[in-house]
Amino acid sequence: MMEKAQYELLRRLNISLTDPRLRMAREQALELFETIWSLAIRKGIFENEQEAASLYLHCFTRGLSPIGIEVPQDLLSKDEKIVRFLKENLP
């Protein structure tokens, strides 16, 4: 589901899956996701793949910003639980 979410986001942004800038963004997203997901599991906040994919997509957009790709907020999940968790736990 995370790959599908990433693919859909890039399609909507009209960015090729093979864009070389994405490597760095994906690496940063994975590192951030692994940290934040383990915290979410310990806190018992998220339980399913859909929530994991939404959380990953937020991490991925953070990885896109340093390479000059800004993602409109309307393309991200509006799930209040995810938004609140990220605000409370991300630097």
C-alpha positions in Angstrom: 0.0 0.0 0.0 2.9 2.4 0.7 4.3 1.9 -2.9 0.8 2.4 -4.3 0.3 5.6 -2.3 3.8 6.9 -3.4 3.1 6.0 -7.0 -0.3 7.8 -6.9 1.2 10.9 -5.3 4.0 11.1 -7.9 1.5 10.6 -10.7 -0.6 13.5 -9.4 2.5 15.7 -9.1 3.5 14.6 -12.7 6.9 13.3 -11.5 8.5 10.3 -13.1 9.1 7.3 -10.9 12.6 7.2 -12.3 13.4 10.8 -11.4 16.9 10.6 -9.9 16.1 13.1 -7.1 13.6 10.6 -5.7 16.4 8.3 -4.4 17.3 10.8 -1.6 13.7 11.5 -0.8 12.9 7.8 -0.5 15.9 7.2 1.7 14.9 10.0 4.0 11.3 8.9 4.0 12.2 5.4 4.9 14.4 6.4 7.8 11.8 8.8 9.2 9.0 6.3 8.7 10.9 3.5 10.5 11.4 5.8 13.5 7.9 7.2 13.6 6.2 3.9 12.9 7.9 2.1 15.7 6.9 4.9 18.0 3.3 4.6 16.8 3.3 0.8 17.4 4.7 1.3 20.9 1.9 3.8 21.6 -0.7 1.6 20.0 -1.9 4.3 17.7 -2.1 2.7 14.3 -3.1 -0.8 13.5 -3.5 -1.3 9.7 -1.8 -1.0 6.4 -3.9 1.9 5.2 -2.8 4.0 8.2 0.8 2.9 7.6 0.6 4.0 4.0 -0.9 7.4 5.0 1.8 7.9 7.6 4.5 6.9 5.1 3.2 9.4 2.6 3.6 12.2 5.1 7.2 11.0 5.7 7.8 10.9 1.9 6.6 14.4 1.4 9.0 15.6 4.0 11.8 13.9 2.0 10.6 15.7 -1.2 10.8 19.1 0.3 14.6 19.3 0.5 14.9 18.3 -3.2 12.6 21.2 -4.2 9.3 19.3 -4.6 6.5 20.8 -2.6 3.4 18.8 -2.1 0.0 20.5 -1.8 -1.6 19.6 1.6 -4.8 18.6 -0.2 -3.0 15.6 -1.6 -2.2 14.2 1.9 -4.5 12.3 4.3 -6.7 14.5 6.4 -7.0 11.8 9.1 -6.9 13.8 12.3 -5.2 11.0 14.2 -2.3 11.0 11.7 -2.0 14.7 11.6 -2.0 15.1 15.4 0.4 12.2 15.9 2.9 13.8 13.4 2.6 17.2 15.0 3.3 15.8 18.4 6.2 13.5 17.4 8.1 14.9 14.5 10.8 17.5 14.9 
